[in-house]
C-alpha cells in the first residue's frame, strides 16, 4: 500500500487559487497524474487552468475547459500536458480509449476522476475540492498517494498561503 501524505487548506478567492496552482506546479514533474475531484462549481477547471499556465510559464494562456472535447493537449520543450474532463464519460473503460496514460512523460490533469475510480490507484496527486459552509471559498484536501514528497516539499509554501 502506498504511503499517503495529505494537507487541507481553505482557498478564499481566485488569486489564492492561482498561488496554490503555482506552488503545486513548481513540484509537478513529467509523468505525474493529478486528479481534481469535486462537484460542479468547486473550481476544478480554474485550478487546472492556473496549473497549466504555471507549468508552461504562460500566465495569459487561453485554457478552456475540455468538457466537450474531453482532452486538450498543451506542450513546451520539456513535456506535454493533457487536461481531461471525463464528466461526460459513461463507462470507465472509455477513459482508457482516451490514451491519457500512454505517454509516460506527460503531465495529466483529470477532472471528474470518480468516473474512472481506477485512476486513483495511478495518481501522484489527488485534490478534493468542496465549497466552504459560506459558499464563498473552497475547502481543498490534497493527497499524494503516489508521490508523498510532492506535498511534503510544498508544505512550507502552503503554510504561507494558509496565513493569508
C-alpha positions in Angstrom: 0.0 0.0 0.0 1.3 3.5 -0.9 2.1 5.9 1.9 -0.4 8.9 1.8 0.5 12.4 2.9 -2.4 14.9 3.0 -2.8 18.6 3.5 -6.0 20.6 3.8 -6.4 24.3 3.0 -9.2 26.9 2.5 -8.9 29.0 -0.6 -10.8 32.3 -0.4 -10.6 33.6 -4.0 -9.1 33.1 -7.5 -5.8 34.8 -6.5 -5.2 32.2 -3.8 -6.2 29.5 -6.3 -3.5 30.9 -8.7 -0.9 30.9 -5.9 -1.8 27.3 -4.9 -1.5 26.2 -8.6 1.9 27.9 -8.8 3.1 26.2 -5.6 2.0 22.8 -6.9 3.3 23.4 -10.4 6.7 24.0 -9.1 6.8 20.4 -7.8 5.0 18.6 -10.5 7.2 16.6 -12.8 6.7 14.9 -16.1 4.8 11.6 -15.7 2.6 13.0 -12.9 -1.1 12.1 -12.8 -3.2 14.8 -11.0 -6.8 14.2 -10.2 -9.2 17.1 -9.5 -12.3 15.8 -7.6 -15.3 17.9 -6.7 -18.8 18.8 -7.5 -19.9 21.3 -10.2 -18.7 24.8 -9.4 -16.0 23.9 -6.9 -13.2 25.3 -9.1 -11.6 22.3 -10.7 -11.3 24.0 -14.1 -10.0 27.2 -12.6 -7.3 25.3 -10.6 -6.3 23.3 -13.7 -6.1 26.5 -15.8 -3.7 28.1 -13.4 -1.7 24.9 -13.0 -1.3 24.7 -16.8 -0.4 28.4 -17.1 2.2 27.9 -14.3 3.7 24.7 -15.8 4.1 26.4 -19.2 5.1 29.7 -17.7 2.4 31.4 -19.8 0.2 33.4 -17.4 -2.1 34.7 -20.1 -2.5 31.4 -22.0 -6.1 30.7 -23.0 -7.0 27.4 -21.2 -10.6 26.5 -21.9 -12.4 23.7 -20.1 -12.2 20.4 -22.0 -15.8 19.5 -21.1 -16.9 18.9 -24.7 -13.6 17.8 -26.3 -12.7 15.6 -23.3 -9.0 16.2 -23.6 -7.0 19.3 -24.5 -3.2 18.9 -25.1 -0.5 21.5 -24.3 3.2 21.4 -24.9 6.5 23.0 -24.2 10.1 21.9 -25.0 10.3 19.7 -21.9 6.9 17.9 -21.7 3.3 17.7 -22.8 0.3 18.3 -20.6 -3.1 16.6 -21.1 -6.0 18.3 -19.5 -9.1 15.9 -19.4 -12.6 16.4 -18.2 -14.3 13.0 -18.1 -17.6 14.1 -16.7 -19.4 13.0 -20.0 -17.8 9.5 -19.9 -20.5 6.9 -19.3 -18.3 3.8 -18.8 -14.9 3.8 -17.1 -13.3 1.8 -19.9 -13.9 4.7 -22.2 -11.2 6.6 -20.3 -8.6 4.0 -21.4 -9.6 4.9 -25.0 -8.5 8.5 -24.4 -4.9 7.3 -24.0 -4.2 9.6 -21.0 -1.6 7.3 -19.5 0.2 6.3 -22.8 2.9 9.0 -22.7 4.9 8.3 -19.5 6.4 11.8 -19.7 3.1 13.7 -20.0 1.7 15.6 -17.1 -2.0 14.5 -16.9 -4.7 16.6 -15.1 -8.1 14.9 -14.9 -11.3 16.5 -13.7 -14.2 14.2 -12.5 -11.9 11.2 -11.7 -14.8 9.5 -9.9 -16.0 8.5 -13.4 -13.0 6.1 -13.6 -12.1 5.1 -10.0 -9.2 3.1 -11.1 -7.3 6.3 -11.9 -6.8 6.9 -8.2 -4.5 3.9 -8.0 -2.3 5.5 -10.5 -2.4 9.1 -9.2 0.5 11.1 -7.9 -1.7 13.9 -6.5 -5.4 13.8 -5.7 -7.1 17.2 -5.0 -10.6 17.1 -3.4 -12.5 20.4 -3.7 -15.7 21.3 -1.8 -17.5 24.6 -1.1 -16.9 26.0 2.3 -20.0 26.5 4.5 -20.5 30.1 3.5 -20.1 29.0 -0.2 -17.6 31.8 -0.8 -14.4 29.8 -0.6 -13.2 26.3 -1.3 -12.0 23.7 1.1 -9.2 21.7 -0.6 -7.8 18.5 0.7 -4.7 17.2 -1.2 -3.3 13.7 -1.0 -0.2 12.4 -2.7 -0.6 8.6 -2.7 1.9 8.1 -5.5 4.3 10.8 -4.6 4.4 11.8 -0.9 7.4 14.0 -1.4 5.3 16.3 -3.6 3.2 17.6 -0.8 6.0 17.4 1.8 8.1 19.8 -0.4 5.1 22.1 -0.8 4.1 22.2 2.8 6.1 25.3 3.8 4.8 27.3 0.9 1.3 26.2 1.5 1.6 27.3 5.2 2.2 30.9 4.0 -0.9 30.6 1.8 -3.0 29.4 4.8 -2.0 32.5 6.8 -3.3 35.0 4.2 
